[in-house]
Amino acid sequence: MFIQLKDLKTADVQNYLQHAIAPRPVCFASTVDKAGQVNLSPFSFFNLFSSNPPVVIFSPARRVRDNTTKHSLENVLEVPEVVINIVDYDMVQQTSLSSCEYPKGVNEFVKAGFTEEKATMVTPPMVKESKVKMECRVLEVKPLGTEGGAGNLVICEVLCMHIDDSILDENGKIDQTKLHHVARLGGDWYCKVDEKNLFKVAKPNTQLGIGVDALPESIRNSPILTGNNLGQLANVHEMPFVDPAFSDDRLKNIVQYYAINPDDMDKELHRYAKELLDAGKVNEAWQVLLADY
């Protein structure tokens, strides 16, 4: 299917984009107006954009149905401060409840059952139940349009963070396995980040990966190895060589059993290498593949 967004209704554009551009972290923003009235609202148009200076941006979009603006936007224009509370699985249902469009002056902390906690450097209160709170100064609010659906970029400098000790590792850093983020998808869908769906991808470093184009043709065009597998193999900084010390009983059996049929041996070696790669054992997978050379 091919669509041009200019031909669609704004609600349909929003639907396609929110389903496709996901998962999105949730900014749970607490703000105040000049009269001191507190507002608490979640936004999934949100992310980190700079570490030095530390800058995050969230976007309270104009409502599609009637082009009205949200209280959070009105508040940061009056009092340019915000606390961004990170949402985890333990608080997602209450966070969703707070997104109800209560009249101005209604405190969503009370409606959603959250606890106000005094911030140290800004006026808006923090959400006590959140495991990571960021006190921010609003640097700029940049409107992206004037029609319904138009975003308003709230550019925030993070002044300080409050991090619950329960999610720290032994070095005082956040342990990703202990902070069960939630993220927004399309419609009513969310996802939960926990140990069951976490995985690591080895980052390329200053020693550049050799690249998929440098892989031997039989590996590069393998009908068994996936694009992810090729990416793993090509992330080494030089072509590996056969390690005489490498010993593997399954590899020996494959070579002995299929020695008279090179095509079948090639397939079995690739199947075994794929298992190793899927388990994150890149060096072992290379030794298995090199047995065919």
N, C-alpha and C positions, 0 to 999 in steps of 0.2 A: 504494500500500500504506500502510495506517495500522497502527501498532503501539503498544501501551502497554508501556513497559519493565517495569512491575511484573509483567506476565504472562510475562516471558521468564526463562530461566535466565541466571545471571550471565555465563556464557561467551558467550551469544548477545548480551547487552547490550554486552559488551566488543567483540565483533566488529563490531556495527553502529556503535558510537561511534568505534572506531579507524579504520574505513574512511571515515567521514563527516567526522570532525574531523581534517583533514590538509591539508597536510603539517605535521609537528611537528618542531621542532629537537631535536637529541639532546644531552642533558647527559651527559658522560662523567665520572662522579664518582669521585674517589679519596679514600678515607677511611682512618682507622686506629682500632683499638680501644685500650683502656687498656693492653694488653700491647704495643702498637706494631705489631701485625699489620696489614698493608696490604690493602685491598680496592679493586678497580677495577671499576666496573659502569656500563653505559649506561641512561639513562632518557629516554623520549620524552614523558613528562608533565612538561613543562619550558617555562618562558618567563621573559621580563623583565617586571617589574611596577612598577618605580619607578626613577627616575633620581636623585632627591634625597629620601631616601637611595637609593643604588644597591642595589636588591633584586631578586634572582632567586629563583624557587621551582621545585623539582622534587619529584616525588611517587613514592617507592617504595611501590607498592601491595602489599597483602597478596595472596599467591598465591591464585588462584581455586580451584585444585584441592584444596588442603589447608589453606588459611588460615594458612600460615606466613609469617614476615616475612623480609626480605632483610638480608644482612649489612651493607649500606650504612646501612640504617635503624638497626640495632643499634649500629653504630659511631658515628653522629652523636649518638646519645643518650648514649654514653659520653664521646666527645671531640667537642664541638660545633664542628668545623671541617671544611671540605671544599675541595678544588680541583675546579672545574668546567672540564674540558677540552673545547673545542669540536671537534666531529668534522667533518672534511672528507673528500672522496672518496678521497684517498690512504690513508686509514686505516680505511675503513668495514668491510672484511672482518675485520680484526683486532679492531675494536671489537665486531662481532657475535660473534666467537669468545669474547670476554671475558664475554659474557652467559651462558655455560654455568654451571650451578649446581654449581660446585666446592665441596668441603667447606670449612668455616671453617678459616682458617689457610693455605689455598692462595693464593698471590700471583698474581692475574690479569695483572699486568705480565709475569711470567715466562711464563705459559701463552699469552698472546696475542702475546708478542714485542715488547712496548713497553719503553721505557727510562725508568727512574725519574730524575727531576730534582728536586733539593732546592728546596723553596719558600722564600720569603724571610720570610713573616709567619705562616705556619701550619705545622702538623706534617705533614699528609699530603703525599706527593710529587706532583709534576706529571708529566704525560706529555710527554716531550721532543718527541715527534713531532707533537703538536698545535700548530697555528699561533696559537691564542689560548687562554691559560690565565687563569682567574680564581681568585684566592685569596679564600676566603670565611669569614666567621664565621657560624655558625648562630645565628640569633636566637630561633627557636622551631620546634618540631615539633608540628604540629596534626593529630591523628588525625581522619579523616572517618568512621570506623566501626570495627566490630570483626569484621566478617564478611569472608570471602574476596572480593577485589576492591576492598576499601576502601582509599582512598588515605591517605597521610600527608604532609601538606605540610611540606616542609623549607624554611623561609623563611631565606634567606641574604643577608647584607650583603656586597657585593663590596668587598674592601679594596684590592686592586690587580690589575692586569692585565699579562700578558706577551704581547706581540704580535710575531710574526715580521716582520722588516723586508721580507721578500719580498712581503708582501701590502699594503704601504703605498703611498700615492700620494706625489706630490711635496710635499704639504702635511703629511705625517705622519699622515694619516687612512687608515682601512681602505678599500682599493679593492675594491668589491663584485665586480668582474669577476675579481679575483685569488684570492678566498677561495671555493673551490668547496664550499660547504656540502652536506651531505646531510641529508635529513629523512625521518622515518618516515611511512609510510602504513599501510594495513591489511595484515594477514597478513605475508607475507615481502616486501612491496613497500616500496621506498625511492624517493626522487627525488634527482637531482643538480642543483645550481644552478650553471650556468655561462653563458658568453656566448651560447650558442645559445638559451637560454630566458629570459634576462633582458629585461625591458622596463620602461619608466618610465611613471608616471601623474602628470600634473601635479597637485600638491596645491592645493586651495583655500587662499587666504590671507586676510588681513584684509579685502580687498575681496571681498565675498561674490559667489559665482556667481549668475547671474540665475535659474537653475533651469529644469528641463524645462518647467514650467508656463508659462514666459514665452516659450518658443519659438513661432514662427509655427505655426499649425495644420497647414499642409501639411508642415512639417518634423517636427513632433511626431508626426504620424500617418503618416509615410512608411513604405511597405512595403519600402523598400530599406535605410534607415538602421537600424542596430541600437541596442539600449539603450546599449551602450558608446559608440556614435557620438553619441547624444543627450547622454550625460553629458559628452562632450568639448565639444560645442557650447554646452552650458548652463553650463560652468565659466567663461565670460567674465564680467567684472564689469559690463558694460553691453552693450546690443545693438550689434553692429558696424554700420557704415555702408559704403556703396559707396565704394571707394577708386579715384578716377579714374586713379591711376597704376598700378593693377594691370593687368598685361598677361599674357595666357595664350592661346596659339594654339589649344589644344584647346577652351577655353571659347568662343572666337570661332567655331570650326567648329560647335560644338553649337548656338549661338544662330542662326547663319546657316542651317544645314541643317534645323533643326527649328522654325524660326520660324512656319511655317504650321500646325503642330500642337502647341499648348501642352502637351497631356498627355504626348506623347512627349518634348518638350523637358524637361519637369519630371523625367521618369524618368532621362533621360541626365544631367541636372545632378546628380541625387541619386547616380547611380552613380559619377560622377566625384568628387563630394564624399566619398563613402565611401572611395574609393581614397586620397584625400588624408588623410582622418582616420585610416585604418588605418596610414598612414605617419607619423602624428603631426603633420601640417601643418594645424593647426586654423585659422589665419588665412586660409590659401589656400582651405580648404574653405568658410569663411564667404563669401568673395568669389564663389565659384562659385555658392553657393546664393542669394546676393543678386541674382545676374543675372536671377533669375526674378521680381523685384519692381520 
